[in-house]
Amino acid sequence: MSNPDSRLWSGSEPTRLLASQHLRSGALVFPPVAADSPLAAEYRPAALDPVGTVYSYTVIHPAARTGQAPYALGYVDLRGPVRIFGRLAGKARPAIGDRYRARPDADYGYTFEYAEDQR
């Protein structure tokens, strides 16, 4: 793991994305509520399940002159429930219902990697 945003990741192994859980309703919020937020006292940190299911996605095709390859962005539903938007990697074209695992990323904070085991 190279330079993950420490506000987004648990410090324990295996690392997991963090959210905030409202103390009264139990609702999850991602990204987590900042510690210096006036609302911070109403939330507690909650580690999210690392594997989720693609809800929706799109494939971005950058202009040829940029030299960038196409990449996928999508929403992944994690148990909780919480739906997170991010980059989908590891498969040329995702499919709705595919399983993806959250991974730390130095550039984006997190990405979702195709979970080949599909469990």
C-alpha positions as CSV (number, residue, x, y, z in Angstrom):
1,M,0.0,0.0,0.0
2,S,1.6,3.2,-1.1
3,N,0.6,6.5,0.5
4,P,-3.1,5.8,1.1
5,D,-5.2,8.6,2.5
6,S,-5.2,7.6,6.2
7,R,-8.7,9.2,6.7
8,L,-10.1,6.6,4.3
9,W,-8.4,3.4,5.6
10,S,-8.3,1.5,8.8
11,G,-4.9,1.0,10.4
12,S,-5.4,-2.7,11.1
13,E,-4.8,-5.6,8.7
14,P,-6.5,-6.3,6.5
15,T,-7.0,-2.6,5.7
16,R,-10.6,-1.6,5.0
17,L,-12.2,1.5,3.8
18,L,-13.7,3.6,6.6
19,A,-17.1,5.2,6.7
20,S,-18.9,7.1,9.5
21,Q,-21.9,5.5,11.2
22,H,-24.6,7.7,12.7
23,L,-25.0,6.8,16.4
24,R,-28.8,7.0,16.5
25,S,-29.9,5.9,13.0
26,G,-27.0,3.6,12.1
27,A,-26.8,5.1,8.6
28,L,-23.4,4.9,7.0
29,V,-21.7,8.0,5.3
30,F,-18.8,7.8,2.9
31,P,-16.3,9.5,2.9
32,P,-16.1,9.5,6.7
33,V,-17.1,12.6,8.6
34,A,-14.0,14.7,9.4
35,A,-12.9,14.7,13.1
36,D,-13.1,18.5,13.2
37,S,-16.6,18.6,11.8
38,P,-19.4,20.0,14.0
39,L,-21.2,16.7,13.4
40,A,-18.3,14.5,14.4
41,A,-19.8,13.7,17.9
42,E,-22.9,12.2,16.2
43,Y,-20.8,9.6,14.3
44,R,-18.4,6.7,15.0
45,P,-15.9,5.2,12.6
46,A,-17.0,2.0,10.8
47,A,-14.9,-0.3,8.7
48,L,-16.6,-1.4,5.5
49,D,-16.7,-4.8,3.9
50,P,-13.9,-4.8,1.3
51,V,-15.9,-6.6,-1.4
52,G,-18.9,-5.2,-3.2
53,T,-21.1,-5.5,-6.3
54,V,-21.2,-3.2,-9.3
55,Y,-24.4,-1.2,-9.3
56,S,-23.7,0.8,-12.5
57,Y,-20.6,1.9,-14.5
58,T,-19.4,3.7,-17.6
59,V,-16.2,3.4,-19.6
60,I,-14.4,6.6,-20.3
61,H,-12.6,6.9,-23.7
62,P,-10.0,9.8,-23.4
63,A,-9.0,11.6,-26.6
64,A,-6.4,9.7,-28.5
65,R,-3.9,12.6,-28.2
66,T,-3.8,12.2,-24.4
67,G,-2.3,8.7,-24.8
68,Q,-4.6,7.5,-22.0
69,A,-6.2,4.1,-22.3
70,P,-10.0,3.7,-21.7
71,Y,-10.9,3.2,-18.0
72,A,-14.1,2.4,-16.1
73,L,-15.8,4.4,-13.4
74,G,-18.7,3.0,-11.4
75,Y,-20.8,2.7,-8.3
76,V,-20.1,-0.3,-6.1
77,D,-22.6,-1.4,-3.4
78,L,-20.9,-2.5,-0.2
79,R,-22.7,-4.2,2.7
80,G,-24.0,-1.7,5.1
81,P,-25.6,-0.5,2.8
82,V,-23.3,2.1,1.3
83,R,-22.8,2.9,-2.4
84,I,-19.4,4.3,-3.4
85,F,-18.2,5.8,-6.7
86,G,-14.7,5.0,-7.9
87,R,-12.4,3.7,-10.6
88,L,-12.9,0.0,-11.6
89,A,-9.8,-1.8,-12.5
90,G,-8.7,-5.3,-13.4
91,K,-11.3,-6.0,-16.1
92,A,-11.6,-4.4,-19.6
93,R,-15.3,-4.0,-19.3
94,P,-17.1,-4.4,-16.0
95,A,-20.6,-5.9,-15.8
96,I,-23.4,-5.0,-13.5
97,G,-23.3,-7.5,-10.6
98,D,-19.5,-8.1,-10.9
99,R,-17.7,-8.2,-7.5
100,Y,-14.9,-5.7,-6.9
101,R,-12.6,-5.3,-3.9
102,A,-11.6,-1.9,-2.5
103,R,-7.9,-1.2,-2.7
104,P,-5.7,1.7,-1.5
105,D,-4.5,3.9,-4.3
106,A,-1.9,6.7,-4.0
107,D,-3.5,8.8,-6.7
108,Y,-7.2,8.5,-5.9
109,G,-7.3,7.3,-2.3
110,Y,-9.0,4.1,-3.3
111,T,-9.9,2.1,-6.4
112,F,-11.9,-1.1,-6.9
113,E,-10.1,-4.2,-8.3
114,Y,-12.0,-6.9,-10.0
115,A,-12.4,-9.8,-7.5
116,E,-11.8,-12.9,-9.8
117,D,-12.9,-15.3,-7.1
118,Q,-16.4,-13.7,-7.2
119,R,-17.1,-14.7,-3.6
